[in-house]
């Protein structure tokens, strides 16, 4: 069974950068699509970014495109999210997620639907002050 543990959250001023990391363990990691979602008390869980362990396909939400970058480090078995030019609207709990339906990335569909992901980390808080 795959397990995910996030780290790297914290308090940062607007315009700053933060790097989140998700440590993955378990078998057959390479067969999973790896994503980041975020959630605030006022909103449903929101898709942020997704990639494969080959890093050969990535998708971003429009709200983070050009500012965030997702990548998998196969040696460390981590999924990292580099967040630049942070805004107060980026404040949320960030979750790492894994889906066994890797093919959806290559089909270009359903990857932003949280219901496609059945393995989740515990979340890490990111707070961006204005």
N, C-alpha and C positions, 0 to 999 in steps of 0.2 A: 504494500500500500504506500502510495506517495504521501509524504508529509511536507508541509511548507511552513517556514518560520521567517517572518519579516523583521527587518531592523532598519534603522537609519532615520526614523521620523524625528520631529522636533519643532521648535519655534524658530522662525526665520522672518526677517524683514522682507517686505515687498521688493522685488527686483533681484533678490538673492537666489542662490542655488542650493539644492539639496540632492543627495543621492540615496535612494532606497535600495535595499538588497533583500532578496528572498532566497533563503537557503533551502534547497530541495533535496530530499532523500527518498530512496525507494528504488524499485526495479523499473527498468524500461523507461527511464525518464525521456529518452529521445523520441518516444512515440506520443508525447504530450504536447499540446499547444499551451504556451505559458502567457498569462495575461496579468495586467494590473487593472483593478477597479477601485473606485472610491465612493464613499457614502457620507452624507451629512444627515443630521436628524430630520431635516426638512425635505430631503430628496430620496428617491429610490437609488439603489446601487447603480453607479454610472460607469460605463466602460471608459478606460483610459488608453490602453495600448495592449498589443498582443504580438507575439513572435513565436518562432519555432527554435528548437535547440540548434538548428543549423544556421539560424539568423538569416535565412534566405527569403523570408517574407515577413513584413511587419505592417501593422495598421495602427493608426492613431485616431482618436476622436478629434473632431474639428477644433475643440476648445483647447487642446494641448499641442496640436500639430505645429512643428517649427520651434517649440520650446522644450518638449520632453523627448527623451530617447530611450528606447528599451533594447536590452541586449542580454543574451545568455552567455555565461562563462562556463564552458564545458569542463574546464580543469577544476574550477572551484565549485561547480554545480550550483551556481547562483543565477538568479534572474534579476538584473539591475534596472532601475529606472532613474535616469539622470534628469533632474528637473531644473530648468533654468528660467530666468525672468519670471519668477514666481509672483502670483497675484493673490490678493486676499480671497478671491473666489476659488482658489485651489485648496483652501482649507477644508480638510476632510480626514476621515480615517481611510487609509489606503490598504487594500487587500491584494495579496497575490493569489492567483487561481490557476488551476490546471484542468485541462480538458483532454480526454482520451480521443476526442474527435479531431485529430490533427488535420484531416483532409479538408475541414471547413475553411482553413486558412488558404489552401490552394484553390478552393472553389470560390473564395471571396464572399462567403455568406455565413450568417449566424454567429460569427466570432464575437460580436458585441453583445450578445444575449447572455446574461448571467446564468440563465438556466442551462446553458451548454456546458457549464463548468461544475464539476461535482467534488472538487477538492479545493479547500480554501485554507489560507493561513488565518491567524488570529487578528491581524490588522495592526497598523502602526499609525499614530496620530501625526498629522502634519498641520501646523498652524502658521499662517502667513499674516503678519501684522502690517497694517498700513502706515 
